[in-house]
Amino acid sequence: MTDSLTSAPRRRAALAFIFVTVVLDVLAFGVIIPVLPRLIEQFRGGNTAYAAETYGIFATAWALMQFLFSPVLGALSDRFGRRPVILISCFGLGLDYIVMALAPSLGWLLVGRILSGITASSFSVSAAYVADITPPEKRAAGYGILGAAFGVGFVIGPAMGGVLGSISERLPFWTAAALALISATYGLFVLPESLPPERRSPFRWARANPIGALKLLRSYPGLTGLAAINLLFQIARYVLPSVFVLYTSYRYHWDAQTTGLTLTFTGLLNVAVEGGLVRPFVARFGERISMFAGLSCGTAGFLWMALAPDQIWFWAGMPIFALMGLFNPGLQSLMTRRVLPTEQGQLQGANTSLVGIAGLVAPGLFTVSFAWFIGPGASLHLPGAPFLLAATLTFSALLLTRVFTRPALPAAA
């Protein structure tokens, strides 16, 4: 850790800086959530089933860019430091939202999503930043704070997007661009570097490509099993960005404002769990039990969403679902303990590649299943089918957690 970040007050200040940077980035991302599917639906002539399929293509393209470029950014951050990679990505994200704001067609909108997938890969570098500035025994709490940053962004972003989208469906994209550029400017002045030169590693394409980055997950005992758990979890979680807006609009007739406010409520619950509950929970029960609790509540939450007969029941199940936030900080903490300090960026790049793999598989899986079960030729009308599938995947991850987290493995860092 650099001299400037060795003291506890400076570590806390650095963590606060990365927290605000991530909040602004997620805020920009969250602003467009309530309007992007509906904009696609307009381009598709108002057909919800066609829009679901097209949105799946958009999400797959975004995930492919994550899969390809997250390891590159992670390896670059291991070589040149976290700060420059985060700042360049934030500026690029702002320009990307401008492209989407001006997009005259589905083709240009797709170009914007592709650029977004590349620039949003900086989230993995932010996770490596947290590993740099926190000791191993406190990393779960650090990742809880990072998760809370995502929650804060989703508290404000979707609500803002819903309100702005009711004025103009392009206005949220302009707002997102402004927020991303503010984030980049903020980081330019206040974000310190977390990785000293002596802890940096050479950049090698063999490690920066997705296949090379994923090899790291087979290099240390226990990482492969944890990676498999993470992959199942990430695929299941993709049901929300894949079909949530279309599902709630179709089944409960929500407009953009209702969707935005619901996502805001979700974000508040996430902040409460990851910002307030993770640290004492992990300290009391440990990472393994935290993973068990998160996956159990996630399974129950997905089932609830699939079967809720009306919006009141849907909202009532959200506090249970929010406890799924206990899973990821515990998982991240266990994984970072099993690699060297010089490999934290590569690890987070590999983890984000897993998210990219999930994004390649999940959007088509969930949007096609949704379209299939609401289509005119469906033998069984079951709009909640994607959430039932997500519950099955989460429960499978729970079973694997019991197997792969049982032995106490030595830490590499």
C-alpha positions as CSV (number, residue, x, y, z in Angstrom):
1,M,0.0,0.0,0.0
2,T,1.4,3.4,-0.8
3,D,2.7,5.6,2.0
4,S,-0.1,8.0,1.5
5,L,-2.6,5.3,2.3
6,T,-1.0,3.5,5.1
7,S,-2.7,5.3,7.9
8,A,-6.3,4.4,8.9
9,P,-7.7,8.0,8.3
10,R,-6.1,8.1,4.8
11,R,-7.5,4.7,4.0
12,R,-10.9,5.8,5.0
13,A,-10.6,9.0,2.9
14,A,-9.5,7.0,-0.1
15,L,-12.4,4.6,0.4
16,A,-14.7,7.6,0.6
17,F,-13.3,8.9,-2.7
18,I,-13.9,5.6,-4.5
19,F,-17.3,5.4,-2.9
20,V,-18.4,8.8,-4.4
21,T,-16.9,7.9,-7.8
22,V,-18.8,4.6,-7.9
23,V,-22.0,6.3,-6.7
24,L,-21.8,8.8,-9.6
25,D,-21.1,6.1,-12.1
26,V,-23.9,3.9,-10.9
27,L,-26.2,6.9,-10.7
28,A,-25.5,7.6,-14.4
29,F,-26.2,3.9,-15.2
30,G,-29.4,3.8,-13.1
31,V,-30.9,6.9,-14.7
32,I,-31.4,5.1,-18.1
33,I,-32.8,1.9,-16.7
34,P,-36.5,2.9,-16.7
35,V,-36.4,4.3,-20.2
36,L,-34.0,2.2,-22.3
37,P,-36.3,-0.8,-22.7
38,R,-39.2,1.5,-23.6
39,L,-37.1,3.3,-26.1
40,I,-36.3,0.0,-27.7
41,E,-40.0,-0.9,-27.6
42,Q,-40.8,2.3,-29.5
43,F,-38.2,1.4,-32.2
44,R,-39.8,-2.1,-32.4
45,G,-43.3,-0.7,-33.0
46,G,-44.6,-1.1,-29.5
47,N,-44.5,-4.9,-29.5
48,T,-43.5,-6.1,-26.0
49,A,-42.4,-9.6,-27.1
50,Y,-40.2,-8.2,-29.9
51,A,-38.8,-5.6,-27.6
52,A,-37.9,-8.2,-25.1
53,E,-35.9,-10.1,-27.7
54,T,-34.2,-7.0,-29.0
55,Y,-33.3,-5.9,-25.4
56,G,-31.8,-9.3,-24.9
57,I,-29.5,-8.6,-27.9
58,F,-28.5,-5.2,-26.5
59,A,-27.7,-6.8,-23.1
60,T,-25.7,-9.6,-24.7
61,A,-23.6,-7.0,-26.7
62,W,-23.0,-5.1,-23.5
63,A,-21.9,-8.2,-21.7
64,L,-19.6,-9.3,-24.5
65,M,-17.7,-6.0,-24.2
66,Q,-17.5,-6.6,-20.5
67,F,-16.1,-10.1,-21.1
68,L,-13.5,-8.9,-23.6
69,F,-12.3,-5.7,-22.0
70,S,-12.6,-6.2,-18.2
71,P,-9.4,-8.3,-18.1
72,V,-7.6,-5.7,-20.3
73,L,-8.5,-2.9,-17.9
74,G,-7.7,-5.1,-14.9
75,A,-4.3,-5.9,-16.3
76,L,-3.6,-2.3,-17.3
77,S,-4.5,-1.2,-13.7
78,D,-2.0,-3.8,-12.3
79,R,0.7,-2.3,-14.6
80,F,-0.1,1.5,-14.5
81,G,-2.2,1.9,-11.4
82,R,-5.9,2.1,-10.7
83,R,-6.4,5.8,-10.9
84,P,-5.7,6.4,-14.6
85,V,-7.8,3.5,-15.7
86,I,-10.7,4.6,-13.6
87,L,-10.6,8.2,-14.9
88,I,-10.2,7.3,-18.6
89,S,-13.1,4.9,-18.3
90,C,-15.3,7.5,-16.6
91,F,-14.7,10.1,-19.3
92,G,-15.4,7.4,-21.9
93,L,-18.7,6.5,-20.2
94,G,-19.8,10.1,-20.4
95,L,-19.2,10.3,-24.1
96,D,-21.0,7.0,-24.6
97,Y,-24.2,8.3,-23.0
98,I,-24.1,11.3,-25.4
99,V,-24.0,8.8,-28.3
100,M,-27.1,7.1,-26.9
101,A,-28.8,10.5,-26.3
102,L,-28.4,11.4,-30.0
103,A,-29.1,7.9,-31.4
104,P,-31.6,8.2,-34.3
105,S,-32.1,4.4,-34.7
106,L,-31.7,1.0,-33.0
107,G,-28.3,0.6,-34.7
108,W,-26.9,3.8,-33.2
109,L,-28.4,2.9,-29.8
110,L,-26.6,-0.5,-30.1
111,V,-23.3,1.3,-30.8
112,G,-23.9,3.3,-27.6
113,R,-24.4,0.1,-25.6
114,I,-21.3,-1.5,-27.0
115,L,-19.2,1.6,-26.0
116,S,-20.9,1.5,-22.6
117,G,-19.9,-2.2,-22.1
118,I,-16.3,-1.2,-22.7
119,T,-16.1,1.8,-20.5
120,A,-18.2,0.3,-17.6
121,S,-15.5,-2.3,-17.2
122,S,-13.8,0.2,-14.8
123,F,-16.0,-1.2,-12.0
124,S,-13.7,-4.2,-11.7
125,V,-10.8,-1.7,-11.3
126,S,-12.7,-0.1,-8.5
127,A,-13.0,-3.4,-6.7
128,A,-9.3,-4.0,-7.1
129,Y,-8.8,-0.5,-5.5
130,V,-10.8,-1.6,-2.5
131,A,-8.5,-4.7,-2.2
132,D,-5.5,-2.4,-2.3
133,I,-6.4,-0.2,0.5
134,T,-8.1,-2.7,3.0
135,P,-6.4,-5.5,4.9
136,P,-7.7,-9.0,4.2
137,E,-9.7,-9.3,7.4
138,K,-11.6,-6.1,6.6
139,R,-12.2,-6.7,2.9
140,A,-15.8,-8.0,3.3
141,A,-16.7,-4.7,5.0
142,G,-14.9,-2.8,2.2
143,Y,-16.8,-4.6,-0.4
144,G,-20.0,-4.0,1.5
145,I,-19.3,-0.3,1.3
146,L,-18.7,-0.7,-2.4
147,G,-22.0,-2.5,-2.7
148,A,-23.7,0.3,-0.8
149,A,-22.3,2.7,-3.3
150,F,-24.1,0.7,-6.0
151,G,-27.2,0.9,-3.8
152,V,-27.0,4.7,-3.4
153,G,-26.7,5.1,-7.1
154,F,-29.7,2.9,-7.7
155,V,-31.7,4.8,-5.0
156,I,-31.4,8.1,-6.9
157,G,-30.8,7.0,-10.5
158,P,-33.9,5.0,-11.4
159,A,-36.2,7.5,-9.6
160,M,-34.5,10.4,-11.5
161,G,-34.7,8.4,-14.7
162,G,-38.4,7.7,-14.2
163,V,-39.2,11.4,-13.6
164,L,-37.0,12.7,-16.4
165,G,-38.3,10.0,-18.7
166,S,-41.8,11.2,-18.2
167,I,-40.6,14.6,-19.6
168,S,-38.5,13.2,-22.5
169,E,-37.2,9.7,-23.1
170,R,-33.8,11.2,-24.2
171,L,-33.4,13.5,-21.2
172,P,-32.1,10.6,-18.9
173,F,-29.3,9.9,-21.3
174,W,-28.1,13.5,-21.3
175,T,-28.3,13.5,-17.5
176,A,-26.3,10.2,-17.4
177,A,-23.7,11.8,-19.6
178,A,-23.4,14.8,-17.3
179,L,-23.1,12.6,-14.2
180,A,-20.4,10.4,-15.7
181,L,-18.4,13.4,-16.7
182,I,-18.8,14.9,-13.2
183,S,-17.6,11.7,-11.8
184,A,-14.5,11.7,-14.0
185,T,-13.8,15.4,-13.1
186,Y,-14.2,14.6,-9.4
187,G,-11.8,11.7,-9.5
188,L,-9.3,13.8,-11.5
189,F,-8.9,16.1,-8.5
190,V,-9.4,13.9,-5.4
191,L,-8.8,10.2,-6.2
192,P,-5.4,9.1,-5.0
193,E,-3.5,6.2,-6.5
194,S,-3.8,2.9,-4.5
195,L,-1.1,0.7,-6.1
196,P,2.5,1.7,-5.5
197,P,5.1,1.0,-8.3
198,E,6.8,-1.8,-6.4
199,R,3.5,-3.8,-6.3
200,R,2.8,-3.4,-10.0
201,S,3.2,-6.3,-12.5
202,P,4.1,-6.2,-16.2
203,F,1.3,-6.1,-18.7
204,R,1.0,-9.3,-20.7
205,W,-1.6,-10.0,-23.3
206,A,-1.5,-13.7,-22.2
207,R,-3.1,-12.5,-18.9
208,A,-5.1,-9.6,-20.3
209,N,-7.3,-11.6,-22.7
210,P,-10.4,-13.2,-21.2
211,I,-9.1,-16.8,-21.4
212,G,-5.8,-15.9,-19.8
213,A,-7.5,-13.9,-17.1
214,L,-9.9,-16.8,-16.3
215,K,-6.8,-19.1,-15.9
216,L,-6.1,-17.3,-12.7
217,L,-9.2,-18.8,-11.2
218,R,-7.6,-22.2,-11.6
219,S,-4.3,-21.2,-10.2
220,Y,-5.0,-21.3,-6.5
221,P,-6.8,-23.8,-4.3
222,G,-10.5,-23.1,-3.9
223,L,-10.8,-20.3,-6.5
224,T,-12.4,-22.6,-9.2
225,G,-15.3,-23.6,-6.9
226,L,-15.9,-20.0,-5.8
227,A,-15.8,-18.9,-9.4
228,A,-18.5,-21.5,-10.3
229,I,-20.7,-20.2,-7.5
230,N,-20.2,-16.6,-8.6
231,L,-21.1,-17.5,-12.2
232,L,-24.4,-19.1,-11.2
233,F,-25.2,-16.1,-9.0
234,Q,-24.4,-13.6,-11.8
235,I,-26.5,-15.5,-14.3
236,A,-29.4,-15.5,-11.9
237,R,-29.0,-11.8,-11.0
238,Y,-29.2,-10.9,-14.7
239,V,-32.9,-11.6,-14.7
240,L,-33.4,-8.1,-13.2
241,P,-31.8,-6.0,-16.0
242,S,-33.0,-8.4,-18.6
243,V,-36.8,-8.5,-18.0
244,F,-37.7,-6.5,-14.8
245,V,-39.0,-3.4,-16.6
246,L,-40.8,-5.4,-19.3
247,Y,-42.2,-7.9,-16.8
248,T,-43.6,-5.3,-14.3
249,S,-45.0,-3.3,-17.2
250,Y,-46.7,-6.4,-18.7
251,R,-47.9,-8.0,-15.5
252,Y,-48.6,-5.0,-13.2
253,H,-49.0,-2.2,-15.8
254,W,-46.3,0.0,-14.3
255,D,-45.2,3.2,-16.0
256,A,-41.7,4.6,-16.0
257,Q,-42.3,6.5,-12.7
258,T,-43.5,3.5,-10.8
259,T,-40.6,1.4,-12.1
260,G,-38.2,4.1,-11.1
261,L,-39.6,4.5,-7.6
262,T,-39.6,0.7,-7.1
263,L,-36.0,0.5,-8.1
264,T,-35.3,3.4,-5.7
265,F,-36.9,1.4,-2.9
266,T,-34.7,-1.6,-3.9
267,G,-31.6,0.7,-3.8
268,L,-32.5,1.9,-0.3
269,L,-32.8,-1.7,0.9
270,N,-29.5,-2.6,-0.7
271,V,-27.8,0.4,1.1
272,A,-29.2,-0.8,4.4
273,V,-28.0,-4.3,3.9
274,E,-24.6,-3.7,2.3
275,G,-23.8,-0.5,4.1
276,G,-25.1,-1.3,7.5
277,L,-25.6,-5.1,7.9
278,V,-22.7,-6.7,6.1
279,R,-19.9,-5.6,8.4
280,P,-21.5,-6.8,11.7
281,F,-22.9,-9.9,10.1
282,V,-19.6,-11.0,8.6
283,A,-17.8,-10.2,11.8
284,R,-20.3,-12.3,13.8
285,F,-20.8,-15.2,11.5
286,G,-18.0,-15.2,8.9
287,E,-17.9,-15.1,5.1
288,R,-19.3,-18.6,4.6
289,I,-22.5,-18.1,6.5
290,S,-22.9,-14.7,4.9
291,M,-22.8,-16.4,1.5
292,F,-25.3,-19.0,2.7
293,A,-27.7,-16.3,4.0
294,G,-27.5,-14.2,0.9
295,L,-28.1,-17.1,-1.5
296,S,-31.0,-18.4,0.6
297,C,-32.7,-15.0,0.6
298,G,-32.0,-14.6,-3.1
299,T,-33.7,-17.9,-3.9
300,A,-36.7,-16.9,-1.8
301,G,-36.8,-13.4,-3.3
302,F,-36.8,-14.7,-6.9
303,L,-39.6,-17.1,-6.1
304,W,-41.6,-14.3,-4.5
305,M,-41.2,-12.1,-7.6
306,A,-42.3,-14.9,-9.9
307,L,-45.5,-15.7,-7.9
308,A,-46.6,-12.4,-6.5
309,P,-50.2,-12.0,-7.6
310,D,-50.2,-8.1,-7.5
311,Q,-47.8,-5.2,-6.9
312,I,-48.5,-5.0,-3.2
313,W,-47.3,-8.6,-2.7
314,F,-44.4,-7.9,-5.1
315,W,-43.3,-5.0,-2.9
316,A,-43.7,-6.9,0.3
317,G,-41.2,-9.5,-0.8
318,M,-38.4,-7.0,-1.6
319,P,-36.9,-6.8,1.9
320,I,-36.3,-10.5,1.8
321,F,-34.7,-10.3,-1.6
322,A,-32.5,-7.4,-0.5
323,L,-30.7,-9.7,2.0
324,M,-29.1,-11.4,-1.1
325,G,-26.7,-8.5,-0.7
326,L,-25.0,-10.5,2.1
327,F,-23.6,-12.9,-0.6
328,N,-21.2,-10.9,-2.7
329,P,-19.0,-9.2,0.0
330,G,-18.4,-12.5,1.6
331,L,-17.5,-14.1,-1.7
332,Q,-15.2,-11.3,-2.8
333,S,-13.4,-11.4,0.6
334,L,-12.7,-15.1,0.3
335,M,-11.5,-14.8,-3.3
336,T,-9.1,-11.8,-2.7
337,R,-7.5,-13.8,0.2
338,R,-6.5,-16.5,-2.3
339,V,-4.4,-14.4,-4.7
340,L,-1.3,-12.3,-4.4
341,P,-1.4,-8.5,-3.9
342,T,0.0,-8.0,-7.4
343,E,-2.9,-10.0,-8.9
344,Q,-5.9,-8.2,-7.4
345,G,-6.6,-6.3,-10.7
346,Q,-6.3,-9.5,-12.7
347,L,-8.7,-11.3,-10.2
348,Q,-11.3,-8.5,-10.5
349,G,-10.9,-8.6,-14.3
350,A,-11.5,-12.3,-14.2
351,N,-14.5,-11.9,-12.0
352,T,-15.9,-9.2,-14.3
353,S,-15.3,-11.6,-17.2
354,L,-17.5,-14.1,-15.3
355,V,-20.1,-11.3,-15.2
356,G,-19.6,-10.9,-19.0
357,I,-20.1,-14.6,-19.5
358,A,-23.3,-14.5,-17.5
359,G,-24.3,-11.5,-19.6
360,L,-23.7,-13.4,-22.8
361,V,-25.9,-16.3,-21.6
362,A,-28.5,-14.7,-19.3
363,P,-30.2,-12.0,-21.3
364,G,-31.2,-14.3,-24.2
365,L,-32.1,-17.0,-21.7
366,F,-34.4,-14.8,-19.7
367,T,-35.9,-12.6,-22.4
368,V,-36.6,-15.6,-24.7
369,S,-38.3,-17.5,-21.8
370,F,-40.3,-14.4,-21.0
371,A,-41.3,-13.9,-24.6
372,W,-42.1,-17.6,-25.0
373,F,-44.4,-17.7,-21.9
374,I,-46.4,-14.6,-22.8
375,G,-46.5,-15.1,-26.6
376,P,-49.7,-16.0,-28.4
377,G,-48.6,-19.6,-29.0
378,A,-47.7,-20.3,-25.4
379,S,-49.3,-23.5,-24.0
380,L,-48.8,-22.1,-20.5
381,H,-49.1,-18.4,-19.7
382,L,-46.4,-17.9,-17.1
383,P,-44.9,-14.4,-17.1
384,G,-42.9,-15.2,-13.9
385,A,-41.0,-18.0,-15.7
386,P,-37.7,-16.1,-15.9
387,F,-37.7,-15.5,-12.1
388,L,-38.4,-19.2,-11.4
389,L,-35.4,-20.0,-13.5
390,A,-33.3,-17.4,-11.5
391,A,-34.5,-19.0,-8.3
392,T,-33.3,-22.4,-9.5
393,L,-29.9,-21.1,-10.4
394,T,-29.5,-19.3,-7.1
395,F,-30.4,-22.5,-5.2
396,S,-27.8,-24.4,-7.2
397,A,-25.2,-21.9,-6.2
398,L,-26.3,-22.4,-2.6
399,L,-25.7,-26.1,-2.9
400,L,-22.2,-25.5,-4.4
401,T,-21.4,-23.1,-1.5
402,R,-21.9,-25.9,0.9
403,V,-19.4,-28.0,-1.0
404,F,-16.7,-25.5,-1.9
405,T,-16.5,-23.4,1.2
406,R,-16.3,-26.2,3.7
407,P,-12.5,-26.5,4.1
408,A,-10.5,-23.7,5.6
409,L,-8.0,-22.8,2.9
410,P,-4.8,-20.9,3.4
411,A,-4.7,-17.3,2.3
412,A,-2.3,-16.0,-0.2
413,A,-2.7,-12.4,0.8
